[in-house]
Amino acid sequence: MAKGRGGSRRPKQTTSRHYPRTARLNALLTEIVADYFEVTEFDENEAAHLGFLTVTGVEVDSDLNVAEIFFSIFDDQQDNDDEVLEVLSSHRKPIQRAIAQQAKLRKTPEAVFTFDPAVRAGSKIDSILATISDREPDQEPPYETNPELEQD
């Protein structure tokens, strides 16, 4: 047995190696972007399009070229997606500047805005469930049932 290896064992310290670099960077950028939108004052036109904006996450690609910023808007209606993306795109450079100043990266990724697909899918499921729950119990279901699956 090698000298200095015997006796008491110290517990392993948890380090950042157990939490991948891109995951740490994604969390940091999510915080930076959310803080940017929290302190930024929008004009009336921008505020009308954005409503209640939530940054749901950021995903940076492996070579740090692009940071995809996922967001949702409370009670969002998909008919004004273009206006929302236009407003957010007008804030792209200040957001990249905030990322460069606060994250201190060698290369600042380009910010790209995307509606969060999980939030949209959840909204769609909620609306479907609401229409199903509004049915009368004795009405036929809006879908075909499989008689083999029905129990007696």
N, C-alpha and C positions, 0 to 999 in steps of 0.2 A: 504494500500500500504506500502511496506517495506521501511524503511528509506534508503536513498541513491540510490533508484531505479528510482525515479521520475525525472522530469526535462529533461535535454538534453540527447539525446541518441547518443552515439558514434558509428560511422560506424564500422561494423565488420572488423577486420583485417584478411587479407588472410594469412593463415598459410600453412605449408607444409602438413597439414592434408587433404587439398583439392586436393593434388597431391600424390597419393599412393606411399608408400615406394618402391615397386618393380619398378614402373615407374621411380622414381628418380634414383634408382640404375641402371636401364637399360640405362638411359641417361648418367650417370656418367661413366659406363663401356664402352659405345660406344665411349665417348670422350677419355678415357684412351687408348683403343685399337687403335683408329685412330691415336692418337699422337705417339704411339709406332711405327706404320708402317711409319709414317711420318719422324721420326728421325732415323730409323734403316737403315743402309747401307747394301744392299744385294749384294752377289757376282753375277757375270755375269750369272751363271746358274739359280740362284733363280730369278733374275730380268727378265730373258727371259720367265720364266714360269708365273710369276705374272703379268707382264705388268703393266697396270694402275689399281691398286687395290683400291677399295672403300669399307670401312666398312659401311654397310647400317643400321646396328642395332645390338643390343644385347638383348637377353631375358634370364633373370635369373629365374630358377624355384623357387617355393615358399619356399623351404627349403634351398636355396642357395648352392645346391650341384653342379649344372651344369649351366654354362653360355654359351648359344648357340650364337655364333658370326656369324652374317649373313654378307656376302660380295658379291661383284660382281667385275668382271674384264671387263674392256672396251674391246669390240670386242672379247669377250670370245668365244672360240670354245670348245664344250663339249667333244671333243676327248682327251683333255689333262687334264681332271678333276682330275685324280689320281695323276699326277705330282704336280698340284697346291695344292691339299690337303696335299701331302707329304711335300712340302715346308712349308706350314702353320703349320703343325703339328710339324715340327722341331723348330718352334718358340713358341710353346705352353707354355713351362716352363718359358721363359723370360717374356711372356705376363702375366702369372699368378703372377710372381714376381712383375711386374709393378702394377698389380691390387692390390696386397697385400700391397705394399708400399704406393700407392696413395689413395686407397679407405678406408684403415684402417678398414677392416671388421674383425669380430671375426673369420670367416671362409671364406677362399678364394675358390670360385667356380672353378670347373674344366672347362677349356676352350675347347669348341667343335666347329669346323668350319663347316659351311654349306653355300652352294651357295644360294643366295637369290632367292627363287622361284618366287617372284613377278617380279623381273628384268628379269628373264629368260622367263616368260610368256609374258611380254611386248615385248621382243625381237622377240619372235615367232609371236606375233600379228603384229608387224611392218613388218616382212618379208612377212607375208600373205597379208597384205594391199599393200605392194610394188608390189607383183605379180598381184594383182587385178588391181591396177592402171596402170600397164604396158599393159593390154589388150587393144585391139582396141574396140571402142564403139559399133561397129556393130557385134562383136563376141558374141556367146552364153556365158552366165555366167557359171562359173565352178561348179555351184551347181544347184539343181533342184529348180524351182520356184513354188510357190503355186498359181494357177490361181485365187483362191478365194480372195487372198490378193491384186492382181493386180488391179489397178484402170484404168478406161477408159480414 
